[in-house]
Amino acid sequence: MDDLDKDWVDITIVYDLIRALIVTINELKSIPGTKIIIALRDNLYEKTFQFGDVRGMQREKYRQLNLAIEWNTTYLKQLLNNRLALLMKEQYTNTTPTVEDFMPKAAGNKLSGFDYLIRRTLLRPRDVIAFFNKCMEKSNGQSTITRETLSLAEPEYSRERLEAVEDEWMENFGSIIPLCAFLRGKGPMFRFKDLKENDMEATLLASSPDKNNALFKIQNDYIIGSVDFSMAVKQILCILYRVGVLGAKLSSSESTMFTQSSTKTLEPTDITDEAKFYVHMMFYAALKITLRSQTVTE
């Protein structure tokens, strides 16, 4: 069962129905020969199972039903190669081109074109396909994708991916882009303790007409004084981590974690003064992240 995120029923009851569907499947699993699979994005799953708000729902009862779909570089490269094989099957008689035939090879300290592309994705097919297609659009009929083509394609791709992430998580958190206001034009890494109120004004005072979104609640709590500046910022950082915009390094003994490659959730209480945050490369161009020495030839 797919397309459960489509407009198939009134929004006021859609999550109740999805939840009821999952509960029913849990009861039907004992029937021999029966397999029912539901495909849900993370944001839909989280919205459906807000366990603290739903009577009788317990995580452990449903965790056993979950099978997370995870992609890695090898799978994503094969995905592109399969798409190229289908696209080019009428044009090549003996050999089918691969992504390595289209993109720059690694040389010296320069990444291969594919590795550069993959670092600017959340390791999801939709991101890889979107960036590759954007490169093809910008190649102006050339038979290969050059490093210059990657540079031309990245800003538009990055902006569209930020918009796509906002659309994806809109029902969970409301508008994501205003939450990123304090990141624009800054460096790729910052420490929590270095964030000051004047850095966060663009976010904490941004117009938020939707009173149901997370930003409005954070802003309102901060303005009326029910949360202090530190807690308001921590809440914003947790949201940006969850949607993939930021990665977090909570201590010197821990590695940097991004939501697409870590099962660890981030809570405001996890964030100390020494915590470091990194903007994901996918959003560098959209947020105009300043890189003193980094170029497309990285």
N, C-alpha and C positions, 0 to 999 in steps of 0.2 A: 504494500500500500504506500504510494508516494503521492506527492502533490497535496499533502495535508496542510501546507502553508498557503494554498490558493484560497480564493474567495468562494468557498463552497457552502458556507453557512454563516449566519450572523456572528459577528465578532464577540458578542456578549456571551455566547455559549460554546464557541469553537473549542476552547481548552477543556471545558467540562466534557465535551463529546470525545475528544482525543483521549482524555484521561479514562473515561468509561470504556473506550475501545481497548486500551492497554490492560485495564483491569479484567476485561472479558477474555482477552488473549491469555492472560495468566491462568485463568480458570480452564481454558480449552486445551492447554498444553499437554494435559494428561491423556487426551484422545489419541490413540495410535494412528500413525500415518498423517497427522495434521501438522502443517508448518505454516504459520502466519508471520510475515515479516513486515514491520513498519519502519519506514525510513524517516527519521526526524533529524533536522539540524540541531546543533547544541542549543541554540537560542530558543527553539521551540520546545525542546525537552525541558529546559530550565523553566520556561514559562508555564508549561503544563504541570510540572511537578514542583511546585513551590511548597515543599513538604511541611513547612511550619504553618502554612495557611490552610492546609487541606486536612480535614478530619479523617483519621484512620489511615493516612498514607505514611508508610514507613520505608525509608530508603533501602534497608537490607532486603525487604521483600521483593523489590523490583530490580535491584542491582544485578541479580543473577540473570535477568532477561536481557541485559545490555551487551551489545557487541560493538565496541567502538571501531569505526573504520579509520585506519591510519595509513597515510601515504608517506613514502620516503623518496629520496632522489632517484633511486633506481626505477621504482614504479612509475614515477612521473616522466622520466625520460622515455620509458617504454610506451607510455601513453602517447607522447608526442610522436614517437617513431611509428606507432600504429596509425595515427591520424595522417602522417605523411605518406605512409604506404598506400592508404586508401585514396588520398588526394592525387598521388602521382602514378597510380597503377596503369593509367592509359598512356603515360608519357615515357615510361622507362620499360624496356623489354627484358633486360638481363638482370639488373640490380635495382634495388629500391633504395633511395637516398635516406639517410638518417639525419638526426638533428646535428650531428657532428659535421655533416657535409654542408650544412647551411650556415653554421655559426663559427665565429673565430675560435681557433685552437688556443690552448694555454701556451704562453710563451714567457719565459723569465718569471717576473713577478706579476704577470698579468693572468687573471683568471680566464678560463675558457668562456665563450659566450654563454653557454648553457649554465655554467656555475654562477656567472654574474646574474643571469635571469632568475635562477632558482633561489638565490639569496634574497631576492625581492618578491618573494611569495610567502604565503602562510602554509606552504606545503600542501596546497589544495589544487585539484585539477582546474578549477575555474580560474585561479590566478595564473597558472602556467599557460593555459590556453589563451587567456586574455592578453598577456604580455607578448607571447609569440605571435598572435594575430596582429597585434599593434605593430610589431616589428615588420611583419610582412607588408602591412599597409604603408609603412614609411620607407620601404626598400626601393620604391619607385621602379618596379619591374626588374630589379637586379636579381640574379640567380642565387645570391648569398645575402646573409645578414651581417653587416660590418659592425665594428664598434661604434662608428658614427651613427649607424641606424639605431643601435641600442640607446644612444644618448638622445636621439630625436624622439624615440618612442616612449621613453621612461616618464617624462612629465605628464603626458596625457594619461598613460596607464596608471600612474601613481594617484592622480586626482580621481580617476574613475574608481579605483579600488577603495579609496577612502570613502567615496560616496556609497559604494556597494556595501562596505562594512556598516555604515550608518543605516542603510536600508535594512540590512540583515538583523540588526540589533535594536531597531526602532521601537518595537513593542516591549522590549525588556527595559531599555534605559532612556528612550526618547532620543533626541538628536545628539549624535556623537561629536560632530564637527565642532560645535562651540566648546566642548570639553577640551579640545586640542589647541585652543587659542594661545595658551601660554607657551606652547612648543614652537610656534612659528618663528623662523629666523634664528633659532637657537642651535646649540651644538647637539650632537647625537646622544650625549650622555649627561646626566646631572645627578647630583646627590639630593636626597630629600631635605637635608638640613640647609641646603643652599637656596631653597625656594622661599622667596619673601613675598609679602602681601602685594607689593607693587608689581611683581612678576605675574601674580595670579588675578589681578584686577579684571583683565579682559575676559577671564572665564567666570569668576565669581560674580561679576556684575553684568554679564551678557544678558541680552533680552531673552526671556524664556516664557513665551506665551502659553505653552502647554503645561498646565499645572499638574499633569500626571507623570511627567518625566522625572528622571533622577536628578537632572541638573537643577530643576526648579526647587525640589525638596532640599538639596544641598545648599543652594543659595538662600532659601528661606530660613533654614535652620541656622545658617551662619549669620544672617542679618539680624534675626531676633535673639541671637546669642545662645541658642540651645546647644550648639556645637562651636568649639573654638576653631581658629584658623587651621591649626595642625590637623584636626580631625576632618575638616571639610576637604583639605587637600588630599589626605589619605583616601577618602572615599572616592575622589576623582581619579586618583592613581589606580585604585583597585578596578574601577570600571574600564579604564584604558588598557590595563593589563588583560582583563577578561576578554575584550574584543580583539586583542592582538596588536594594538598600536604600540604598546610598551612592553619591554622585557624588564625583569627585576633581578637584581643581585642583592640579596638581603644581608649578607655578611661576607667577609673576606674568605671564609672557609667554604662558602657555597658557590656553585656555578651560576651563571646567568640563566634564568629560565624564561621561556616564552610560552604562552598558553598552548600553542599548537604542538609543542614538543614536551610538555610537562603535564602531569596529572595533578600537580599541586595547585590548590586554589590560593588566592591571596586575600587576606583580610586586613583591615586597618591596623589591627593589633600586631601584625607581622612586621610592620614598617617601623624601623628605628631611624635615628638620625643618620646612621652610617649607610643606610640602604641606597643603592645606586639604581638608576633607571636608564634604559636604553631605548631610543626610538627605533622601531623596526624599519629596516632598509626599504621595505615596500612603500613607506610613506615619506621617505626623504624628500623627494621632489615635490610632492603635494604640500608639505609643510615647510618647504624651503630651508631644510636643515643645512647648516653651514659646515662644510668639511674643509678644513684648511689645506690638507694635502691629498685628499682622496679624489680620484677621478674615475671615469668609466674604465680605465685600464687597470684598476686595482688588482 
